[in-house]
Amino acid sequence: MSVKVHSHWVLLSSDGGENIAECSDLLMGALLDQEECNPDFQDAAVAVDEGTGVIEIEATAAGADLSMAIAVGQAAVQSALHQVGIGTPSWPDHDTVMRMVVKDMRHEQLA
């Protein structure tokens, strides 16, 4: 069996959003590269708010269980950020992410 998780990341641009539109195009390309490399990572999307400098990423990831699905998504997004030159020095480790999983998260077992 497999579990799919749809996740939403919210990041704040360190440059106040000055180059955020250009960055979003590059980031979307990097996320598509991740989709091409890993069939368990799908449906990535990027949205930005130039006024606030907020970058939002959504994607679906699959794994043998919830922990693996979350690990797949986290790894793909972090890799895409690095591909476009965005550092992730305070990126949470897997155990921290697992403790942050929303209480009413819905997940579906796939046959």
Helices and strands as residue ranges (DSSP letters): E 2-12, H 20-37, E 41-49, E 54-63, H 66-83, H 94-100, E 108-110
